[in-house]
Amino acid sequence: MAKKFTLVLSEETHELTRVEIENEAGDLDTTPEGAELLTLLHQQLR
């Protein structure tokens, strides 16, 4: 079964945006799958 993530973007400054992933319960996700998703996103945004 696939996990459901929510991508959360928050502007820290005009030059910096924080990207976080929340799990289905609304908590910050720290699983390997969440880390992989952030890594893939980072690679695509370069």
Backbone as XML, in Angstrom:
<?xml version="1.0"?>
<chain id="A" units="angstrom">
  <residue number="1" name="MET">
    <atom name="N" x="0.844" y="-1.184" z="0.000"/>
    <atom name="CA" x="0.000" y="0.000" z="0.000"/>
    <atom name="C" x="0.888" y="1.245" z="0.000"/>
  </residue>
  <residue number="2" name="ALA">
    <atom name="N" x="0.551" y="2.206" z="-0.832"/>
    <atom name="CA" x="1.332" y="3.435" z="-0.948"/>
    <atom name="C" x="1.059" y="4.354" z="0.235"/>
  </residue>
  <residue number="3" name="LYS">
    <atom name="N" x="2.118" y="5.049" z="0.649"/>
    <atom name="CA" x="1.968" y="6.030" z="1.722"/>
    <atom name="C" x="1.478" y="7.344" z="1.134"/>
  </residue>
  <residue number="4" name="LYS">
    <atom name="N" x="0.765" y="8.095" z="1.937"/>
    <atom name="CA" x="0.283" y="9.409" z="1.522"/>
    <atom name="C" x="1.078" y="10.465" z="2.283"/>
  </residue>
  <residue number="5" name="PHE">
    <atom name="N" x="1.680" y="11.394" z="1.537"/>
    <atom name="CA" x="2.460" y="12.475" z="2.115"/>
    <atom name="C" x="1.826" y="13.808" z="1.744"/>
  </residue>
  <residue number="6" name="THR">
    <atom name="N" x="2.043" y="14.809" z="2.563"/>
    <atom name="CA" x="1.664" y="16.179" z="2.241"/>
    <atom name="C" x="2.932" y="17.010" z="2.215"/>
  </residue>
  <residue number="7" name="LEU">
    <atom name="N" x="3.151" y="17.710" z="1.128"/>
    <atom name="CA" x="4.309" y="18.579" z="0.988"/>
    <atom name="C" x="3.941" y="19.947" z="1.547"/>
  </residue>
  <residue number="8" name="VAL">
    <atom name="N" x="4.734" y="20.445" z="2.488"/>
    <atom name="CA" x="4.457" y="21.719" z="3.150"/>
    <atom name="C" x="5.567" y="22.701" z="2.789"/>
  </residue>
  <residue number="9" name="LEU">
    <atom name="N" x="5.193" y="23.831" z="2.198"/>
    <atom name="CA" x="6.146" y="24.878" z="1.828"/>
    <atom name="C" x="5.886" y="26.098" z="2.697"/>
  </residue>
  <residue number="10" name="SER">
    <atom name="N" x="6.950" y="26.652" z="3.268"/>
    <atom name="CA" x="6.790" y="27.872" z="4.063"/>
    <atom name="C" x="7.937" y="28.823" z="3.746"/>
  </residue>
  <residue number="11" name="GLU">
    <atom name="N" x="7.580" y="30.072" z="3.485"/>
    <atom name="CA" x="8.581" y="31.082" z="3.161"/>
    <atom name="C" x="9.245" y="31.550" z="4.449"/>
  </residue>
  <residue number="12" name="GLU">
    <atom name="N" x="10.544" y="31.307" z="4.550"/>
    <atom name="CA" x="11.313" y="31.750" z="5.710"/>
    <atom name="C" x="11.799" y="33.188" z="5.498"/>
  </residue>
  <residue number="13" name="THR">
    <atom name="N" x="12.315" y="33.460" z="4.313"/>
    <atom name="CA" x="12.716" y="34.807" z="3.887"/>
    <atom name="C" x="12.361" y="34.900" z="2.401"/>
  </residue>
  <residue number="14" name="HIS">
    <atom name="N" x="12.662" y="36.040" z="1.781"/>
    <atom name="CA" x="12.393" y="36.182" z="0.349"/>
    <atom name="C" x="13.274" y="35.256" z="-0.482"/>
  </residue>
  <residue number="15" name="GLU">
    <atom name="N" x="14.408" y="34.814" z="0.080"/>
    <atom name="CA" x="15.334" y="33.945" z="-0.641"/>
    <atom name="C" x="15.270" y="32.489" z="-0.202"/>
  </residue>
  <residue number="16" name="LEU">
    <atom name="N" x="14.533" y="32.172" z="0.852"/>
    <atom name="CA" x="14.565" y="30.830" z="1.428"/>
    <atom name="C" x="13.156" y="30.295" z="1.677"/>
  </residue>
  <residue number="17" name="THR">
    <atom name="N" x="12.874" y="29.141" z="1.095"/>
    <atom name="CA" x="11.607" y="28.454" z="1.332"/>
    <atom name="C" x="11.900" y="27.120" z="1.996"/>
  </residue>
  <residue number="18" name="ARG">
    <atom name="N" x="11.226" y="26.833" z="3.089"/>
    <atom name="CA" x="11.385" y="25.552" z="3.794"/>
    <atom name="C" x="10.408" y="24.546" z="3.186"/>
  </residue>
  <residue number="19" name="VAL">
    <atom name="N" x="10.920" y="23.347" z="2.923"/>
    <atom name="CA" x="10.104" y="22.263" z="2.383"/>
    <atom name="C" x="10.104" y="21.133" z="3.402"/>
  </residue>
  <residue number="20" name="GLU">
    <atom name="N" x="8.919" y="20.727" z="3.830"/>
    <atom name="CA" x="8.779" y="19.638" z="4.796"/>
    <atom name="C" x="7.723" y="18.670" z="4.287"/>
  </residue>
  <residue number="21" name="ILE">
    <atom name="N" x="7.766" y="17.464" z="4.818"/>
    <atom name="CA" x="6.771" y="16.455" z="4.469"/>
    <atom name="C" x="6.039" y="16.055" z="5.734"/>
  </residue>
  <residue number="22" name="GLU">
    <atom name="N" x="4.716" y="16.030" z="5.635"/>
    <atom name="CA" x="3.893" y="15.553" z="6.751"/>
    <atom name="C" x="3.304" y="14.198" z="6.383"/>
  </residue>
  <residue number="23" name="ASN">
    <atom name="N" x="3.150" y="13.342" z="7.394"/>
    <atom name="CA" x="2.502" y="12.049" z="7.169"/>
    <atom name="C" x="0.988" y="12.220" z="7.255"/>
  </residue>
  <residue number="24" name="GLU">
    <atom name="N" x="0.270" y="11.129" z="7.148"/>
    <atom name="CA" x="-1.198" y="11.199" z="7.149"/>
    <atom name="C" x="-1.765" y="11.736" z="8.454"/>
  </residue>
  <residue number="25" name="ALA">
    <atom name="N" x="-1.015" y="11.605" z="9.561"/>
    <atom name="CA" x="-1.471" y="12.111" z="10.862"/>
    <atom name="C" x="-1.171" y="13.596" z="11.037"/>
  </residue>
  <residue number="26" name="GLY">
    <atom name="N" x="-0.453" y="14.200" z="10.064"/>
    <atom name="CA" x="-0.114" y="15.615" z="10.159"/>
    <atom name="C" x="1.184" y="15.886" z="10.889"/>
  </residue>
  <residue number="27" name="ASP">
    <atom name="N" x="1.935" y="14.821" z="11.209"/>
    <atom name="CA" x="3.232" y="14.969" z="11.871"/>
    <atom name="C" x="4.332" y="15.036" z="10.821"/>
  </residue>
  <residue number="28" name="LEU">
    <atom name="N" x="5.464" y="15.664" z="11.172"/>
    <atom name="CA" x="6.594" y="15.680" z="10.254"/>
    <atom name="C" x="7.036" y="14.251" z="9.984"/>
  </residue>
  <residue number="29" name="ASP">
    <atom name="N" x="7.257" y="13.945" z="8.726"/>
    <atom name="CA" x="7.636" y="12.590" z="8.345"/>
    <atom name="C" x="9.153" y="12.461" z="8.360"/>
  </residue>
  <residue number="30" name="THR">
    <atom name="N" x="9.654" y="11.447" z="9.038"/>
    <atom name="CA" x="11.101" y="11.205" z="9.120"/>
    <atom name="C" x="11.456" y="9.809" z="8.614"/>
  </residue>
  <residue number="31" name="THR">
    <atom name="N" x="10.566" y="9.201" z="7.840"/>
    <atom name="CA" x="10.815" y="7.860" z="7.325"/>
    <atom name="C" x="11.803" y="7.907" z="6.160"/>
  </residue>
  <residue number="32" name="PRO">
    <atom name="N" x="12.433" y="6.777" z="5.848"/>
    <atom name="CA" x="13.316" y="6.726" z="4.672"/>
    <atom name="C" x="12.582" y="7.097" z="3.383"/>
  </residue>
  <residue number="33" name="GLU">
    <atom name="N" x="11.315" y="6.729" z="3.278"/>
    <atom name="CA" x="10.539" y="7.074" z="2.080"/>
    <atom name="C" x="10.359" y="8.585" z="1.956"/>
  </residue>
  <residue number="34" name="GLY">
    <atom name="N" x="10.106" y="9.242" z="3.069"/>
    <atom name="CA" x="9.979" y="10.698" z="3.055"/>
    <atom name="C" x="11.282" y="11.372" z="2.681"/>
  </residue>
  <residue number="35" name="ALA">
    <atom name="N" x="12.382" y="10.857" z="3.213"/>
    <atom name="CA" x="13.704" y="11.403" z="2.882"/>
    <atom name="C" x="14.005" y="11.212" z="1.399"/>
  </residue>
  <residue number="36" name="GLU">
    <atom name="N" x="13.630" y="10.058" z="0.857"/>
    <atom name="CA" x="13.850" y="9.802" z="-0.565"/>
    <atom name="C" x="13.029" y="10.759" z="-1.424"/>
  </residue>
  <residue number="37" name="LEU">
    <atom name="N" x="11.798" y="11.017" z="-1.022"/>
    <atom name="CA" x="10.948" y="11.956" z="-1.755"/>
    <atom name="C" x="11.571" y="13.350" z="-1.776"/>
  </residue>
  <residue number="38" name="LEU">
    <atom name="N" x="12.070" y="13.814" z="-0.629"/>
    <atom name="CA" x="12.715" y="15.130" z="-0.579"/>
    <atom name="C" x="13.981" y="15.159" z="-1.428"/>
  </residue>
  <residue number="39" name="THR">
    <atom name="N" x="14.736" y="14.077" z="-1.431"/>
    <atom name="CA" x="15.948" y="13.995" z="-2.247"/>
    <atom name="C" x="15.606" y="14.090" z="-3.729"/>
  </residue>
  <residue number="40" name="LEU">
    <atom name="N" x="14.595" y="13.350" z="-4.159"/>
    <atom name="CA" x="14.176" y="13.399" z="-5.562"/>
    <atom name="C" x="13.670" y="14.783" z="-5.946"/>
  </residue>
  <residue number="41" name="LEU">
    <atom name="N" x="12.916" y="15.412" z="-5.072"/>
    <atom name="CA" x="12.424" y="16.764" z="-5.319"/>
    <atom name="C" x="13.587" y="17.744" z="-5.448"/>
  </residue>
  <residue number="42" name="HIS">
    <atom name="N" x="14.551" y="17.636" z="-4.556"/>
    <atom name="CA" x="15.727" y="18.512" z="-4.593"/>
    <atom name="C" x="16.482" y="18.349" z="-5.909"/>
  </residue>
  <residue number="43" name="GLN">
    <atom name="N" x="16.649" y="17.122" z="-6.369"/>
    <atom name="CA" x="17.347" y="16.872" z="-7.629"/>
    <atom name="C" x="16.602" y="17.495" z="-8.804"/>
  </residue>
  <residue number="44" name="GLN">
    <atom name="N" x="15.283" y="17.446" z="-8.784"/>
    <atom name="CA" x="14.488" y="18.007" z="-9.874"/>
    <atom name="C" x="14.512" y="19.535" z="-9.889"/>
  </residue>
  <residue number="45" name="LEU">
    <atom name="N" x="14.662" y="20.145" z="-8.723"/>
    <atom name="CA" x="14.632" y="21.609" z="-8.633"/>
    <atom name="C" x="15.978" y="22.259" z="-8.938"/>
  </residue>
  <residue number="46" name="ARG">
    <atom name="N" x="17.015" y="21.485" z="-9.014"/>
    <atom name="CA" x="18.349" y="22.045" z="-9.298"/>
    <atom name="C" x="18.426" y="22.671" z="-10.648"/>
  </residue>
</chain>
